[in-house]
Amino acid sequence: MKISEKWLRQWVNPNNSSTELAEQLTMAGLEIDDQYPVAAPCQGVVVGQITQVAPHPDADKLRVTQVDIGSGELLQIVCGAPNVYEGMKAPVATIGAVLPTADGQGFKIKKSKLRGIESQGMLCGASEIDLPDVVDGLLELSADAPIGSDIRDYLGLDAQILDISITPNRGDCFSVRGIAREISVINNLAVTPPAITAPAVTSQQQQAVTVTATEACPRYLAQPLSNIDRSVQTPKWLQDALIQSGLRSHNFLVDVTNYVLLELGQPLHAFDADKIVGAIQVRFANAGETLVLLNEQTITLTGDELVIADDEGVLALAGIMGGMRSSVTDSTTNIVLESAFFAPLNIAGRARRFGLHTDASQRFERGVDFELPALALNRAASLIVDIAVATAGEVTTVTSAENLPARNEIRLPIHKVKDVLGIDIAVEEMTRILTQLGFTVTQAESALLCTPPSYRFDMSIKEDLIEEIARIYGYDNIPMQLPYLQVNMAYEDSADLTLRLKLALVDAGYMEAVSFSFTDAKMEALLQDDALGEVLTLANPISADLAVMRRTLLSSLLPSVQYNLNRQQSRIRFFETGLSFVGQSVSELVQTPSLAMVAVGDVWPEQAYDNRAYDFYDLKHDVEQLLPSEFATTRVRYERSNLAFLHPGQSAVLYIDDVRVGWLGQLHPSIAQKLDLPATWAAQFDLSPLLELAREKSAVQTPSKYPQVRRDIALIVDADIELQVLESTIRQAAGDYLTDLWLFDVYQGDNMPEGKRSLAFALVWQDAQQTLADETVKQAFDKVVAALREQHQAQLRDS
């Protein structure tokens, strides 16, 4: 939100510089995104009055003017503006003046000749002094503008504009009134608001109003104003306030509603009273109704939109934008001024549905003070009556008190403030802060009983109050000290263990990616497989390419791979931890903490010696960096995968303790081709089993001080028997003392029967309590040999 510092200081004026004021607001949670003057610097531009206009002898579109700038001599200036006339006051750039340019270098005005006629300066339009152009031609100044005065002083172009980032919970700060309230509390100063009174009612005219959607609109006010003098121009002070807040001036009626919007934070709307047929109706739309908006966009309503209507149909999209049929034009002299409270949930999302974003919807979505409509209506009506000599009719007020937001009392134990903040703050100071913020505060024994004001929708629990006290008291005033920590023996170590897994992948050359949980429906369709489950489609996605919840983190990682490949990064290693989502509805949704990896390109960077393409066994090696080495063969096994989006011969499913935890392999070539990807290797696992393995490894075990006993065994077995099947047989037969097992030789070739291969295993036994006897080891070894012969028809190889 952009707002004028000068305007703010009319409400509350602390003895601070602009920079200090910006710092105070930022530290109070209202971050200043930018701070800049109304217009870029210029010099030598003054107020001038055109005393004579004559045609140029050699150019039909040029005029030769005589301009008084208060120097005692008239300046002859050639001008091509279509709106120039005698008596007009406009900005004049004199000889030597410097006008702002986009590159910041400035444009210097020199004496020149235009078609043979000498020109002693330049008459300026709004854009020449870095203001928005309203008309095609010169910037016309008020008749009372002092001739010869510096244009920057007269228009207040050096005034500062504060661009404030308002968080979604602080809808009360979308106005001068709201920001001034914050400044006053921070500096312990009183606010000086303008005196606002209702205009005298001079007509019995009254607008009939019926509200059927009372929950969505519990308060609605309307007042007719007639016989408005439309020849009246917007007063300079009001124009200055708008311009110095980053808005352009339009016409008087629009300027008044914009002014009240910025000043008080209440959106208003003016209907042309002569175009309203019957009573104003506040209701929900009928499905299929259409409305032509003020921006000339035609929308078709679905039925859940709150609308303002009359007997002929919809007049406006409530709280968002008015319609063309009842719009106010330059000739409108009779209006109905609307001021209402619309429930935030009935406005939220409706503007985005139609691609709209308005000042009104921005405020109503966050919550507008439900006690504000009457004050804002009085402010706008009195400005119109006082300036444009209008006739004020009766105010129609429709209120559903039971549907207005409830202001529930919050109990704040005084000791709780110190418990949370770690410092002692005087009860008087806490009371002062909350009271100036608008709370009703009473002290009862050891607690403060606080009722939030009507404009604070974000206050519901005691922690909210403590936050308010802390930010106003000043985070800088809270001393730095080490917190008092109690050891919790039931410490949740998932975050630490997850970090270990991440570091293992970083050591393997992977980089962490962080993505949205939303993804493209087309990507999810490419990665379709019944084993993944159903896709949840979002009802109101933020964009078309983020329309569904991801079932696999691969949906998020593959676009990142594409992005990097398109920027000449041929070797890519990414991983991500996050949630995957399965289920067609929110009630069925299953969220699974997951870890995914993706790899493209060669095994080593380009400069490495003896480089080669990444393959399945490289991926398997990277995956096993996540598994404790001592568990890699005892509790982990792989099976061929049949997932549709993976290469059928280059993929596997990973099991831990016979529980399926994930998959790994090459992305199916047909999918890679559709995505314009080279050979792409990916894996995804449920995070919980990996963390459980890491947690078991973390358990401290005393190493045995007794010697190990190693025995080697060489077997001739059928070539189609899987290695892990043989290892499982050996472990089951070898007994509890077997501590390690590995394959150290494979032979298949000459002198080996067809369909057979030779495998050699090392077996290690160790007892933690004593030295193993040779007979014990021999008995265990014999059981292994017998089991291999019986279950796999293995033959011992002598040499």
C-alpha positions in Angstrom: 0.0 0.0 0.0 1.3 3.4 -1.0 0.5 6.3 1.3 1.6 9.9 1.8 4.0 10.7 4.7 2.7 14.3 4.7 -0.9 13.0 5.1 0.1 10.7 7.9 1.8 13.6 9.8 -1.5 15.5 9.7 -2.9 12.8 11.9 0.1 12.2 14.1 3.5 14.0 13.8 6.3 12.4 15.8 9.7 14.2 16.1 11.3 11.7 13.7 12.9 11.9 10.3 11.3 10.0 7.3 14.0 7.3 7.7 13.4 6.9 11.4 9.6 6.7 10.9 10.1 4.0 8.2 12.3 2.1 10.6 9.8 2.3 13.4 7.0 0.9 11.1 9.2 -1.9 9.8 10.2 -3.0 13.3 6.5 -2.9 14.3 5.6 -5.4 11.6 4.7 -3.0 8.8 7.6 -3.4 6.5 8.5 -0.5 4.3 9.2 -1.9 0.8 10.2 1.4 -0.6 10.3 5.1 0.2 10.5 7.8 -2.6 9.4 11.3 -3.5 6.1 11.9 -5.4 8.1 12.8 -8.5 11.7 12.5 -9.7 13.9 15.5 -9.1 13.7 18.5 -11.5 14.7 22.1 -11.3 13.8 25.4 -12.8 10.1 24.6 -13.3 7.7 27.3 -12.0 4.1 28.2 -12.1 3.3 30.4 -15.1 0.2 32.0 -16.6 -0.5 32.2 -20.3 -1.5 35.7 -21.2 -1.7 35.5 -25.0 -2.1 32.6 -27.5 -1.5 33.2 -31.2 -1.2 30.8 -34.2 2.2 29.8 -35.4 2.8 31.4 -38.9 4.3 28.2 -40.3 2.7 25.3 -38.4 -1.0 24.6 -38.0 -0.6 22.6 -34.8 1.7 25.0 -33.0 0.8 28.1 -31.0 3.0 31.0 -29.9 2.2 32.0 -26.3 3.2 34.8 -24.0 3.8 33.5 -20.5 4.0 35.4 -17.2 6.3 33.7 -14.6 6.4 36.7 -12.3 9.9 37.9 -13.5 8.6 41.2 -14.9 9.0 40.2 -18.5 6.8 37.9 -20.5 8.4 34.7 -22.0 7.6 33.7 -25.6 7.1 30.0 -25.7 6.0 27.9 -28.7 3.6 25.2 -27.6 1.8 22.3 -29.4 -0.6 21.3 -26.6 -4.2 21.1 -27.8 -5.6 22.4 -24.5 -3.7 25.7 -24.2 -5.7 28.8 -23.7 -5.4 32.4 -22.5 -5.5 32.8 -18.7 -4.4 29.1 -18.2 -1.9 28.4 -15.5 0.6 25.6 -16.1 4.1 24.5 -15.2 6.8 26.4 -17.1 10.4 25.0 -17.6 12.5 28.1 -18.0 15.9 28.3 -19.8 18.4 26.1 -17.9 15.7 24.0 -16.3 16.4 20.3 -16.0 13.5 17.9 -16.4 13.5 14.3 -15.2 14.2 11.4 -17.7 14.0 7.7 -17.5 17.8 7.2 -17.5 18.2 9.7 -14.6 20.5 12.0 -16.6 17.9 14.8 -16.9 16.9 16.9 -19.9 18.1 20.5 -20.0 16.0 23.2 -21.5 17.7 25.6 -23.9 16.7 28.6 -25.9 15.5 27.3 -29.3 13.6 28.0 -32.5 10.6 26.1 -33.7 9.8 26.7 -37.3 11.7 30.0 -37.2 10.0 31.3 -34.0 12.1 31.7 -30.9 11.0 29.7 -27.8 12.2 30.8 -24.4 11.3 27.7 -22.4 8.7 24.9 -22.4 5.2 24.6 -21.1 4.9 21.2 -19.4 2.4 18.4 -19.2 2.2 16.1 -16.2 4.6 13.6 -17.6 7.3 16.2 -18.1 7.5 16.6 -14.3 7.1 12.8 -13.6 3.4 12.8 -12.8 0.8 10.6 -14.5 -0.9 12.2 -17.5 -4.7 12.7 -17.1 -5.2 14.7 -20.3 -3.4 15.0 -23.6 -1.8 18.3 -23.2 -0.6 20.7 -20.5 -1.1 20.1 -16.8 -3.7 22.7 -15.8 -3.1 24.2 -12.4 -5.7 25.8 -10.1 -6.6 29.4 -10.8 -5.2 30.5 -7.4 -1.7 28.9 -8.1 0.9 31.6 -7.2 2.7 32.8 -10.4 6.5 32.2 -10.2 6.4 29.7 -7.3 8.5 26.6 -7.7 6.3 23.8 -9.0 7.8 21.2 -6.6 6.8 23.4 -3.6 3.4 24.1 -5.1 2.5 20.5 -5.9 4.4 19.0 -3.0 6.5 16.8 -5.4 9.2 16.3 -2.7 6.8 14.8 -0.3 7.6 11.2 0.6 5.5 8.2 -0.5 5.8 5.2 1.9 5.2 1.8 0.2 4.1 -0.4 3.1 3.8 -4.2 2.9 0.7 -5.1 4.8 0.5 -8.7 6.0 -2.9 -10.5 5.4 -3.9 -10.3 9.1 -3.6 -6.5 9.3 -6.4 -5.3 7.2 -6.8 -2.5 9.7 -3.6 -0.9 8.4 -4.9 -0.3 4.8 -5.5 3.4 5.6 -4.0 6.6 6.9 -6.1 6.1 10.0 -4.7 2.7 10.6 -1.0 3.6 10.1 -1.4 6.7 12.1 -2.8 4.6 15.0 0.3 2.5 14.9 2.6 5.5 14.8 0.8 7.1 17.8 1.2 3.9 19.9 4.8 3.5 19.1 5.6 7.1 20.0 3.0 7.4 22.8 1.4 10.4 21.0 -2.3 11.3 20.6 -3.9 11.0 17.2 -5.6 14.1 15.7 -8.2 12.9 13.3 -10.2 15.3 11.2 -13.6 16.3 12.6 -16.2 14.2 10.8 -19.9 15.0 11.1 -22.9 13.9 9.1 -24.1 16.4 6.6 -27.4 18.1 7.3 -30.2 16.2 5.7 -31.9 18.7 3.3 -34.2 16.2 1.4 -36.7 13.5 2.4 -35.5 11.4 -0.4 -34.5 7.9 0.8 -33.2 4.8 -1.1 -35.1 1.6 -0.4 -32.8 -1.3 0.5 -33.4 -5.0 1.1 -30.7 -7.4 2.4 -31.4 -11.1 2.0 -27.8 -12.3 2.4 -27.5 -11.0 6.0 -24.7 -13.4 7.0 -22.5 -12.1 4.0 -23.6 -8.5 4.5 -24.7 -7.8 8.1 -24.4 -4.0 7.7 -25.4 -1.9 4.6 -25.8 1.9 4.4 -27.0 3.9 1.5 -27.6 7.7 1.1 -28.9 9.6 -1.9 -27.1 12.8 -2.8 -28.7 14.9 -5.5 -28.2 18.1 -7.5 -24.4 17.7 -7.4 -22.6 20.6 -9.1 -20.4 18.6 -11.6 -18.6 21.7 -12.7 -16.7 21.8 -9.4 -13.1 20.7 -9.7 -11.4 18.5 -7.1 -9.8 20.9 -4.5 -6.0 21.1 -4.6 -5.6 19.7 -1.1 -7.6 16.6 -2.0 -5.7 16.2 -5.3 -2.4 16.6 -3.4 -3.3 13.9 -0.9 -4.1 11.4 -3.7 -1.1 12.3 -5.9 1.2 12.1 -2.8 -0.2 8.6 -2.1 0.6 7.4 -5.6 -2.9 7.8 -7.1 -3.9 10.0 -10.1 -6.8 12.4 -9.9 -9.8 11.4 -12.0 -13.0 13.5 -11.4 -14.5 14.9 -8.2 -16.8 12.0 -7.2 -14.2 9.4 -7.9 -11.5 11.4 -6.1 -13.8 11.7 -3.0 -14.4 7.9 -2.7 -10.7 7.3 -3.3 -9.8 9.8 -0.6 -12.0 8.3 2.0 -10.8 4.8 1.0 -7.2 5.9 1.7 -8.0 8.0 4.7 -10.3 5.6 6.7 -9.9 2.3 4.9 -13.6 1.9 4.0 -14.3 1.1 0.3 -17.3 3.1 -1.0 -19.3 2.9 -4.2 -21.4 5.5 -6.0 -24.4 4.4 -8.1 -26.1 6.7 -10.6 -29.4 7.2 -8.8 -31.3 7.7 -12.0 -30.3 4.3 -13.3 -31.5 2.3 -10.3 -34.8 0.6 -10.8 -36.7 -0.1 -7.6 -35.0 -1.0 -4.4 -31.4 -1.9 -4.0 -31.1 -5.6 -3.2 -28.1 -7.3 -1.5 -28.3 -10.9 -2.4 -26.4 -13.9 -3.8 -26.2 -14.1 -7.6 -28.4 -16.5 -9.6 -26.3 -19.0 -11.5 -26.0 -17.8 -15.1 -26.6 -14.1 -14.4 -24.2 -11.8 -16.3 -22.7 -8.4 -15.4 -20.7 -5.9 -17.4 -18.2 -4.5 -15.1 -16.7 -1.0 -15.0 -13.6 -2.3 -16.8 -16.0 -3.4 -19.7 -15.4 -7.1 -18.8 -18.5 -9.3 -19.0 -18.6 -12.0 -16.4 -21.0 -14.9 -15.9 -21.9 -15.5 -12.2 -22.0 -19.0 -10.7 -24.3 -18.4 -7.8 -22.0 -18.0 -4.8 -21.1 -14.4 -5.5 -22.5 -11.6 -3.4 -24.1 -9.0 -5.6 -25.8 -5.6 -5.4 -28.9 -5.6 -7.6 -32.1 -3.9 -8.4 -35.4 -4.9 -10.0 -33.7 -5.2 -13.4 -30.7 -7.3 -12.4 -27.2 -7.1 -11.1 -25.7 -3.7 -10.5 -22.3 -4.6 -9.0 -20.1 -7.4 -7.7 -20.3 -6.6 -4.0 -17.0 -5.5 -2.4 -15.1 -5.9 -5.7 -16.3 -3.8 -8.6 -19.3 -1.9 -9.9 -21.2 -2.5 -13.1 -21.5 -0.3 -16.2 -25.3 0.0 -16.1 -25.3 2.0 -12.9 -21.9 3.7 -13.4 -21.4 7.4 -12.6 -20.4 9.5 -15.6 -19.3 13.1 -15.9 -22.9 14.2 -16.4 -24.2 12.4 -13.3 -25.7 14.8 -10.8 -27.7 12.3 -8.6 -26.0 9.4 -6.9 -26.6 6.8 -4.2 -23.6 6.4 -2.0 -23.0 2.9 -0.6 -21.0 2.0 2.5 -21.2 -1.6 3.8 -19.5 -4.3 5.8 -19.1 -7.5 3.7 -17.9 -10.7 5.5 -14.3 -11.5 4.4 -15.1 -15.2 3.5 -17.8 -14.1 1.1 -15.4 -11.8 -0.8 -12.2 -13.9 -0.7 -11.5 -15.7 -4.0 -14.3 -14.1 -6.0 -12.1 -11.4 -7.4 -9.4 -13.9 -8.5 -12.1 -16.1 -10.1 -12.7 -13.3 -12.6 -9.1 -12.1 -12.9 -9.8 -9.0 -10.8 -7.7 -7.3 -8.1 -9.2 -4.1 -6.7 -8.5 -1.8 -3.8 -11.9 -2.7 -2.4 -11.5 -6.5 -2.7 -8.0 -6.3 -1.2 -9.5 -4.7 1.9 -12.7 -6.7 2.3 -10.8 -10.0 1.9 -8.7 -9.1 4.9 -11.5 -7.6 6.9 -12.8 -4.1 7.2 -13.9 -2.5 10.5 -17.6 -3.4 10.8 -18.2 -0.2 12.8 -16.6 2.0 10.1 -19.3 2.2 7.3 -21.3 5.0 9.0 -18.3 7.2 9.7 -17.0 6.7 6.1 -20.4 7.5 4.6 -20.6 10.7 6.7 -17.1 11.7 5.6 -17.7 11.2 1.9 -21.2 12.7 2.0 -20.1 15.8 3.9 -17.2 16.4 1.4 -19.6 16.1 -1.6 -22.2 18.4 0.1 -19.6 21.0 1.3 -17.6 21.2 -2.0 -20.2 20.5 -4.7 -23.3 22.0 -2.9 -25.2 18.8 -3.1 -28.5 17.9 -1.4 -28.3 15.1 1.1 -31.1 12.6 1.5 -32.0 10.3 4.4 -29.5 7.5 5.2 -30.9 3.9 4.9 -29.3 1.5 7.4 -29.8 -2.2 7.4 -28.1 -4.1 10.2 -28.2 -7.8 11.3 -26.6 -7.5 14.7 -26.4 -11.3 15.3 -24.3 -11.7 12.1 -21.7 -9.0 13.0 -18.4 -10.4 14.2 -18.3 -11.1 17.9 -15.7 -9.4 20.1 -14.8 -12.0 22.7 -12.9 -11.0 25.8 -9.3 -12.4 26.0 -7.7 -13.2 29.4 -4.0 -12.4 29.6 -2.3 -13.6 32.7 0.3 -11.0 33.6 3.1 -13.5 34.3 2.6 -15.0 30.9 4.1 -12.0 29.2 7.4 -12.5 31.0 7.2 -16.3 30.5 7.1 -15.7 26.7 9.2 -12.6 26.2 11.7 -13.2 29.0 11.5 -9.6 30.3 9.5 -7.6 32.8 7.2 -5.0 31.3 5.2 -2.8 33.7 1.5 -3.6 33.8 0.9 0.1 33.2 2.9 0.0 30.0 1.1 -3.1 28.8 -2.3 -1.5 29.5 -1.2 1.7 27.7 -0.1 -0.2 24.6 -3.3 -2.3 24.4 -5.5 0.7 25.1 -4.0 2.9 22.5 -4.3 0.0 20.0 -8.0 0.2 20.6 -8.5 -2.7 23.1 -10.8 -2.3 26.1 -8.6 -3.3 29.0 -9.5 -4.0 32.6 -7.3 -5.6 35.3 -8.7 -8.5 37.3 -6.4 -9.8 40.0 -3.3 -11.2 38.2 -4.7 -10.8 34.6 -5.7 -8.3 32.0 -9.1 -8.7 30.5 -8.9 -7.4 26.9 -11.7 -7.0 24.4 -10.4 -6.4 20.8 -11.6 -3.4 18.8 -13.9 -3.9 15.9 -11.1 -3.6 13.4 -8.8 -6.3 14.8 -10.0 -9.6 13.4 -6.7 -11.3 14.1 -7.0 -11.2 17.9 -8.4 -14.3 19.6 -5.8 -15.8 22.1 -3.5 -14.5 24.8 -0.4 -15.1 22.5 -1.9 -12.5 20.1 -1.9 -9.9 22.8 1.7 -10.7 23.9 2.8 -10.3 20.3 1.1 -6.8 20.2 2.9 -5.8 23.4 6.3 -7.1 22.2 6.2 -5.3 18.8 5.1 -2.0 20.2 7.5 -2.3 23.2 10.2 -2.8 20.6 12.1 -6.0 19.7 15.3 -4.0 20.0 14.4 -3.3 23.6 14.3 -7.0 24.5 17.9 -7.9 25.6 19.7 -10.8 24.0 20.3 -13.7 26.4 20.6 -17.5 26.2 17.2 -19.1 26.7 16.6 -21.4 29.7 16.4 -24.9 28.3 15.1 -28.0 30.0 16.4 -31.3 28.7 13.6 -33.4 27.2 14.5 -37.0 27.3 11.7 -37.7 24.7 13.5 -35.5 22.2 12.1 -35.8 18.6 15.1 -36.4 16.4 13.4 -36.7 13.0 14.7 -33.3 11.9 18.3 -34.2 12.9 18.1 -37.6 11.2 16.6 -36.0 8.0 19.5 -33.6 8.0 21.9 -36.5 8.1 20.2 -38.1 5.1 20.4 -34.7 3.2 24.1 -34.4 4.1 24.7 -37.9 2.8 23.2 -36.9 -0.6 25.1 -33.6 -0.6 28.3 -35.6 -0.1 27.3 -37.7 -3.1 27.0 -34.6 -5.3 23.3 -33.8 -5.0 21.8 -30.4 -4.5 18.6 -29.8 -2.5 15.5 -28.5 -4.3 12.5 -26.9 -2.6 9.3 -26.9 -4.6 5.6 -26.3 -4.3 3.4 -29.2 -3.2 1.2 -28.3 -6.2 2.1 -29.4 -9.7 1.0 -29.6 -13.3 -1.9 -32.0 -14.0 -0.2 -32.9 -17.3 3.0 -33.9 -15.5 1.0 -36.1 -13.1 -0.8 -37.7 -16.1 2.6 -38.6 -17.6 3.6 -40.3 -14.3 0.3 -42.2 -14.1 0.4 -45.6 -12.4 -2.3 -47.3 -10.3 0.2 -48.0 -7.6 0.5 -44.3 -6.9 -3.2 -43.7 -6.1 -5.6 -40.9 -7.0 -4.8 -37.3 -7.8 -6.4 -34.4 -5.8 -7.4 -31.5 -8.0 -7.4 -28.1 -6.4 -10.7 -26.2 -6.5 -9.0 -22.8 -6.8 -5.4 -23.2 -8.1 -3.0 -20.2 -8.1 -2.1 -21.0 -11.7 -2.9 -23.5 -14.4 0.5 -25.3 -14.1 -0.1 -25.7 -10.3 -3.5 -27.3 -10.4 -3.1 -30.6 -8.6 -1.4 -32.0 -5.5 1.7 -34.0 -6.3 1.5 -37.8 -5.8 5.3 -38.1 -6.3 8.0 -35.5 -5.7 9.3 -36.4 -9.2 6.5 -34.1 -10.5 8.3 -31.2 -8.9 11.9 -32.3 -9.7 11.5 -33.0 -13.4 10.5 -29.3 -14.3 13.7 -28.3 -12.4 15.7 -30.7 -14.5 14.2 -29.2 -17.7 14.9 -25.7 -16.5 18.5 -26.4 -15.9 19.0 -28.5 -19.1 17.6 -25.5 -21.1 20.4 -23.4 -19.6 23.3 -25.7 -20.7 23.6 -27.6 -17.4 24.1 -31.2 -18.7 25.0 -32.9 -15.4 22.3 -32.5 -12.8 21.8 -34.0 -9.4 18.8 -32.9 -7.3 17.0 -34.2 -4.2 14.0 -33.0 -2.3 12.2 -33.9 1.0 8.6 -33.1 1.3 5.0 -34.5 1.3 3.4 -36.5 -1.4 -0.4 -36.5 -1.5 -2.8 -39.3 -2.6 -6.6 -39.1 -2.6 -9.4 -37.7 -4.7 -10.8 -35.5 -1.9 -9.6 -33.7 1.1 -11.3 -36.2 3.5 -9.5 -39.1 1.8 -6.1 -37.4 1.4 -3.1 -39.3 2.6 0.1 -37.2 3.1 3.4 -39.1 3.2 6.7 -37.6 4.1 9.0 -38.6 1.2 12.5 -38.2 -0.2 13.1 -38.1 -3.9 16.3 -38.0 -6.1 16.9 -37.4 -9.7 20.1 -37.6 -11.8 21.0 -36.7 -15.4 24.3 -36.8 -17.2 27.7 -38.4 -16.7 29.0 -39.9 -13.5 31.7 -37.4 -13.1 32.0 -33.7 -14.0 33.2 -32.9 -17.5 36.9 -32.6 -16.7 37.1 -36.0 -15.0 39.3 -38.8 -16.4 37.6 -41.9 -17.8 34.1 -40.5 -17.6 31.0 -42.5 -18.5 27.2 -42.2 -18.5 25.3 -42.6 -15.2 23.6 -46.0 -15.0 21.3 -48.1 -12.7 24.2 -49.2 -10.4 25.3 -45.7 -9.9 21.8 -44.8 -8.8 21.7 -47.9 -6.5 25.0 -46.8 -5.0 23.7 -43.3 -4.3 20.5 -44.8 -2.7 22.6 -47.0 -0.4 24.3 -43.9 0.9 21.0 -43.4 2.7 21.2 -46.9 4.3 23.4 -47.9 7.2 26.1 -50.2 5.8 25.5 -52.9 8.3 21.8 -53.1 7.3 22.3 -52.9 3.6 22.2 -56.6 3.1 20.6 -57.9 6.2 17.3 -56.1 6.1 17.2 -54.5 2.6 16.2 -56.2 -0.6 15.3 -55.2 -4.2 12.7 -56.5 -6.6 12.1 -55.8 -10.2 9.6 -52.9 -10.6 6.6 -52.8 -12.8 5.8 -49.1 -12.4 4.5 -47.8 -15.8 6.6 -44.6 -15.7 9.9 -46.4 -15.2 12.0 -48.4 -17.6 10.9 -52.1 -17.1 14.4 -53.5 -17.3 16.2 -50.6 -15.4 14.1 -50.2 -12.3 13.5 -51.8 -8.9 11.4 -51.6 -5.8 13.2 -51.2 -2.4 12.0 -53.2 0.6 13.1 -52.8 4.2 12.2 -55.6 6.6 9.9 -56.8 3.8 8.0 -53.5 3.8 7.9 -51.7 0.5 9.4 -48.2 1.0 10.0 -46.9 -2.5 11.4 -47.3 -6.0 14.4 -46.4 -8.1 15.3 -46.6 -11.8 15.3 -45.0 -15.2 12.4 -42.8 -16.3 10.6 -44.6 -19.1 12.2 -43.5 -22.4 8.8 -42.6 -23.9 8.1 -40.2 -21.0 11.6 -38.8 -21.2 11.1 -38.2 -24.9 7.8 -36.3 -24.3 9.6 -34.1 -21.8 12.6 -33.7 -24.1 14.9 -35.2 -21.4 18.0 -37.5 -21.9 18.3 -40.7 -19.9 16.9 -39.7 -16.5 17.4 -41.6 -13.3 15.1 -41.1 -10.3 14.1 -42.6 -6.9 11.5 -41.9 -4.3 11.1 -43.4 -0.8 8.9 -43.0 2.2 11.0 -41.0 4.7 9.8 -42.8 7.9 11.5 -46.2 7.3 14.7 -44.5 6.4 14.6 -42.4 9.6 13.9 -45.5 11.6 17.0 -47.2 10.2 19.1 -44.1 10.9 17.7 -44.0 14.4 18.7 -47.6 15.1 22.2 -46.9 13.8 22.4 -44.0 16.2 21.9 -46.4 19.2 25.2 -46.8 21.0 26.5 -50.3 21.1 29.6 -51.5 22.9 32.0 -53.2 20.4 33.1 -56.7 21.2 36.6 -57.2 22.6 36.8 -60.8 21.5 38.3 -61.9 18.2 36.4 -62.4 14.9 36.5 -65.7 13.1 36.3 -65.7 9.3 35.4 -68.5 7.0 35.2 -68.3 3.2 32.9 -70.5 1.1 32.9 -70.9 -2.7 29.8 -72.3 -4.4 28.7 -73.4 -7.9 25.0 -72.5 -8.3 22.4 -71.9 -11.0 23.1 -68.5 -12.7 19.5 -67.4 -12.3 19.5 -67.6 -8.5 19.5 -64.1 -7.1 22.4 -63.0 -4.9 20.2 -61.7 -2.1 18.3 -65.1 -1.9 21.6 -66.9 -1.3 22.6 -64.3 1.3 19.3 -64.7 3.1 19.8 -68.5 3.2 23.3 -68.1 4.6 22.1 -65.7 7.3 19.3 -67.9 8.4 21.5 -70.9 8.7 24.6 -69.2 10.2 23.1 -68.4 13.6 23.1 -65.4 15.8 26.9 -65.0 16.0 27.2 -64.1 12.3 28.1 -60.4 12.2 29.1 -59.8 8.6 28.7 -61.3 5.2 29.9 -60.2 1.8 30.5 -61.5 -1.8 34.1 -61.2 -2.9 34.3 -63.2 -6.1 32.1 -64.1 -9.1 33.1 -66.3 -12.0 31.2 -67.5 -15.0 33.0 -68.7 -18.1 35.5 -71.4 -19.1 35.5 -74.6 -17.1 32.1 -73.7 -15.7 29.0 -75.7 -16.7 26.4 -73.9 -18.8 23.9 -72.1 -16.7 26.1 -72.1 -13.7 28.3 -69.6 -12.0 30.7 -69.6 -9.1 30.2 -67.3 -6.1 32.6 -66.8 -3.2 31.4 -65.4 0.2 33.2 -64.3 3.3 31.4 -65.1 6.6 32.5 -63.5 9.9 31.4 -64.7 13.3 31.9 -62.9 16.7 30.6 -63.2 20.2 30.3 -60.1 22.3 30.7 -62.1 25.6 33.5 -64.6 24.9 35.9 -66.1 22.4 34.1 -68.5 20.0 35.3 -72.1 20.1 36.3 -73.7 16.8 33.7 -76.3 17.2 30.9 -73.7 17.5 32.1 -72.0 14.3 32.4 -75.4 12.5 28.9 -76.4 13.4 27.5 -73.0 12.1 29.5 -73.4 8.9 28.3 -76.9 8.3 24.7 -75.7 8.7 25.3 -73.1 6.0 26.7 -75.6 3.6 23.8 -78.0 4.3 21.2 -75.3 3.8 22.7 -74.2 0.5 22.8 -77.8 -0.8 19.3 -78.5 0.3 17.6 -75.3 -0.8 19.6 -74.3 -3.9 21.4 -77.5 -4.9 24.7 -75.7 -4.5 28.0 -77.5 -4.9 31.2 -76.6 -2.9 34.0 -75.6 -5.1 37.4 -77.0 -4.1 39.6 -74.4 -5.7 
